Amino acid sequence: MSAETPWELGARVVRACLEMGFARAGIAPAAPTEREREFLAWLAAGKHGEMAYLEEHLAERMDPRRLVPGARAIIMVADRYAARGEAPPRAEDGRALGRIARYVRGGDYHAAMKKRLHALADSLRPKFPGHIFRSVVDSAPVLEREHAARAGLGWIGKHTLLIDPKAGSYLLLGGIITTLEVEPPPEQRAVPDHCGTCTRCIDACPTGAITPYSVDASRCISYLTIEHRGLIEPALHEGMGEWVFGCDVCQEVCPHNSARPPHSSRPAADSRLHERYAPRREGLDLLAVLGWDEEGRRATFHTSAMKRAKLEMMKRNAIIAAGNVAMRGGEVAVTLRERIAALAADESEPELVRQTARQTLARLERARLSSPAAAPGGT
């Protein structure tokens, strides 16, 4: 039996998390959400799109004690997957590059985080027999961001992502829900909201999905490219730019993700980036994706969090991105348009792919006809 006080135990657990390579760690009470009314209103408004799973297990999602009976605390951790001030990738060698969110440029975070959380839980069980230690990484009905904020890991910004005042918002969250009485170490503090009057994330969102502290998922590029299974509303195509899996725009414009100037008197961000997140790719060659078969998709997404996206979804996303690249002209535009036309006519392709290709061809044609060169007397 441990003679440690609950907060001494909390301090030791937090140190263990940091020694495992987590960039941040803290202890939150296993308490009900304070945002139940807002969450239910968000669901009622249909802003979760097709993510029906968010309507399930609501009692457990609202209160972690319903998920783990007798839960007393949640050990929350965060991994950093990108550094502050990191510039967006640029296509080289004339390729058309489809953009992917920073969190999927390296290894699958589910495996990277769960392995360490399971190891921590396994180390605690023999010392505290009879207690429950349930690891969660994006796999259970848990409001991770709220619990992380309670654990002092940051505040929930206007774009609804957790922001650490030093490290920014390029964070992945996980935790262990436990019946063990473990309390925050004395130095743990709640992080106040530093968004202030800033609206950069709201103003920059290409599809207008963000309002203060809320996101309409049905308009969010991350949702559209990852969760949405059907046709994407053509009115949103232009705003999707070259994104084929996820989107980082609201994070890229956030001042808390900008590089610190050399003369800054503010503390530097913790540079701890887990090796599993070292970028393996900056993006996806659009012509390659448009030519994928299932084997090609699986080979590319091996050990990647992108493997959840089906082949027809990736081709749909790549067609829209290719259309946006072709709109700008250049040598690659002709090749992209020809490939899109081939997909539209290919009866072996799923209807989702063919219809998206037809929509994109129609948009390209409208743009061509409205260009000065297409007007009478144009050159």
N, C-alpha and C positions, 0 to 999 in steps of 0.2 A: 504494500500500500504506500503510495507516495505521500511524503510529508510536505510537499509543496503547497503553497496557497494557490487558489485558482489563477491569480494574476501572474504568479511566478511560473506556473505551468504555461500560461498563455505566452509569456516572454520566451520560454524555451521552445515552444512550438513555432513561434514566428521565426526565431533564429534558425531552427531546423529547415523551415521553408526556404529561407534565403540561402542557406548552405546548399540546398538542392538546385539552386539556380533560378528560382523565381525572383522576379525583379521587385515585387511588392508582396507583403503578407500582412494580415491583421485578423482580429477576432471580432465577429459580430454576434449579437444575441440572436437566438432562433426565435424571432418575434414576427408577428403578422405584418403584412405590408401596410404602409400608410397611404398607399395609392390605389386602393381597391376601387373606389368610385371612378377615378380617372381611367383605370384599366377597363372596367366594364363598359364605360361610355365609349371608349375607343373601339372595343369589340362591337358594340351595338351600332356604331357608325360604319362598320365594315372596313375600317382602316387596316385590318390585318389581312385583307385580300383573301387568297385561297388557303391561308395558313390555319386550317380548321383545327389543327392540334392545339392551338392556343385557347380554344374554347373548351378543351377537355381538361379534366383534373383541376378545375378551378379552385376547389377547396384547398388542395395541396399547394397550388401555385400561390395562393393568397397567404398561406400559413405553413411554413416548413415543419411545424409540429404535427401537421396532418400527414406529411410525407414520411417523417421519421418520428413515430410516437415517442414522447418523452424527450425530444430534442431540447438541448439547452443552449447550444452555441453552433456557429458556423465558422470554420477556419477558411478564410478567403485568401486566394492568391491571384497574382497577375503576372503574366509573361509579356515582355515587350517584344514585338515582332518587327519593328522598324524604328529607325532613329529620327529624331527631330530634324526638320529641315531637309529631308531626303527629297531630291528632285524627281519628278515624274520621268519615266523612261522615254527614250526617243528611238524611233525606228531608224535602222541603219541599212545601208546597201539597197535602198529603194524599196524595202519590204513594207507591206501594210501590216502594222502591228496592232493586234487587238489588246486592249488594256485589261489587266486583271488586278484585283485588290491586293494590297501589299501582304495581307495575312495569308494568302495562298501561294506566294512566290517561293516559299520554302516547304518544309515538311508539314505533315498533317498535325495540327495542334491538338486534336483529340488524343492521339497516341502520345504525343510529347508530354502533355500535362497529366493525363491519366496515369501514366507509368509512375511518375513521381508522387502523385497523390495516393495511389494505391500503396506505394512503398512506405509513405508516412503513416497511413492508416494501419498497415501491417505491423509497423514498429510500435504503435500505441496499444494495439489490442492485447498483447500479452501483459503489458504493464497495468492495464485497466480492464480486467476481465468483466464480462457482463455488459459492457458498454457497446453502443453501436457507433460505427464510423462509416458513413456512406459518402463515397466520392462522387462528385457531379461535375461534368464538363459538357455543357450544352446538350445534356442527355436526359434531363429530368425537369419536371415542371417547377422551376425555381427562378425567381426574379434576381438573377445574379448581380445586376448593376446596383440595385437598391441595397442588397446585402454587402456588396463591396464598398459602397459609400458609407454604410454604417461601420464598416471595419476600418475606416480611415484611409482607404486606398485612393480616394479622389471624390469629385462631385459629379453629378449627372448634368451634362451640359445641355444647351438648347437643342443640339442635334440628337439628344437622348443617349449619347455615348458617355462612358465614364472618362473623366479627365483627371490625370494626376498633375499637380501644379509644376512638377519638375520634368516628368517624363512625357507629358502630353496624353493623347488618347489612343495611340497605337498599342492597345492592350488587349490581351485575351484573358478571360476570367474563368476561374474554377474554384472548387471548394470541397470541404468535407463537413457534412452535417453530423453532429455527434450529440449523444446524450450525456457526454462528460461535462462536468462543470468546469469550464475554462473561460477565463475572463481576459479582456484586453490588457496588455502591459501598460504601466503607468504613462509611458511616453506616447501612446496612441492617442491621436486627436482626430475629431471630425474635421473634414476639409470644407471650408465655406465655399459657396458658389462664387466663382470669379468671372462669370460670363458678363456681368454688368450690362451695359447697354449695347454690347457688340451683337451684330446680326449678320456677320460674314457668312456663316454656314447657311442661314436662311436665304440670303441674297444670292449665294453662289449655286444653290441646288439647281441643276439643269432642268429638272422636271417639276419644280415647285412643290416638292413633297414635304418640306419642313415648315412647321410653325413653331413658335417658342415651346420647347420641351415636349414636342410631339412630332411624330413622323407618320404620314399617310403611306403605309407600305405599298398600297396599290399603285402609287406613283413613283416609288423609290427604285432607282436603277438596280440596287443590290437585290431587292425582292424580284424585280422583273427578270433579271438574268439568272437567278438562282432558284427561287421558289415557284415562280409562275410557270405553269405547264403549257398554257395555250398560246394563242396569238397575242401579240402585244399591240395595244392600240396605236395605230399609225401616227396619231398626233404626238406620241411620245418618242417616236423614232429619232428625230433630229436631236433631241435633248440627250439621248443615250450616247451620243458621240461614238468613241471607239471602244467603249466598255463591253466586254464579253463575259466577264464573271466578276460581279461585285462592283463597287464604286468607292472611291476615296475622296471625292471632291470636297465634302463638308469637313473632312479632316485636314485636307491639304491647305485650306484657307484659314483654318483655326490658328489664331495667334499663339496658342499654347503648344502648337506643333512646329512653330518656326524655329530656325536655328538661333541660338543665343549669340549676340554679337560678342566679339573678343573682349570688349571693354565692359561688358555687363557685370554689375555688382551682385546680381541674383545668383543663387547657387546653381551650379551646372547639373543637368539631369543625370541620373544614374545611367551609365552607358551599358548596363548589363543586358545583353541580347543573347538569348539561348541559341546554341549552335544549330539546333534543329530548324531554326527559322532563317538561316543563311539563304539568300535568294538563289534559286536554281534556274529561274527564268524571269525575265523582265515583262514578258507578255507572250502572246500566242500569234504566230504567223497566220493571218486571216485566210490566205489562200490554202494553207495547209489544213486548217480546220474545215474549210468548205469541201475539202477532198477526203476527210476522214471517213473510215468505216468504224465499226465498233471496236475492232482490234486496235486501231490507231488511237481511239479515244482512251481505251484502257491503258495502253502503253504510256501515253503522255501523262495520265493522271495517277499513275502508280505512286502510292505513298503521299498523295496530295489530297487536301480537303476538297478539291474540285471534283473528285470522282462521283459526288452525289448528283452532278448535273448530267442528264441523259444526252445521248448523241444528238437527237433531234433538237433539243433545247440549245445545245452549243452551236449547232449549225444555224438555227434561228437567230441567235445572238450575233454570230459572225456575219450573217447576211446583212443585218441592220448596220453593224459597224462598217462593213465593206461599202455599203451604200453611202454612208457618211464620208468615208475616205474618198470615194469616187466623186462625190459632189465637189471636192476641192480641185479636181482635175489632176493633171500630171500623167506621167507614163503609165503608172500602175492602174489608173482609173479604167482604161480600156480593158485590161485583163480582168479586173474585178467585175466589171459590168458583164463581160462575156461569161464569166463563171456563174454569176447570179442568174443570167438568162438560161444557162444550161440546167441549173437546179430547178428553175421554174418549169422547165419542159420535161424533166426526168420523172417518169411515172413510177420509178422504183423508190423514189424518195417519199417520206411521210408527207401527208397533206400539210402539216404544220410548216415544214420546210418549203414546200412548193408555194403555199399561199403567202408566206413571208417574202419569198423571192418575187412573187408577182407584185406585192405591195411596194417593194423596194424599187422594182423596175418602173412602176407607175410614177413613183416620186422622182426618180431620176429623169424620166421623160418630161414631167411637168417642169422640173428645174431647167432642162435643156430648152424647152419651148419658151420659157420666160426670160432666158438669157439674152443679152443684147445681140449676140452673134446669130441667134435664131430669128431675130426680128427682120422685117423686110429691109433690105439694104445692109444687113449685118455682114460681117466678114468672118 
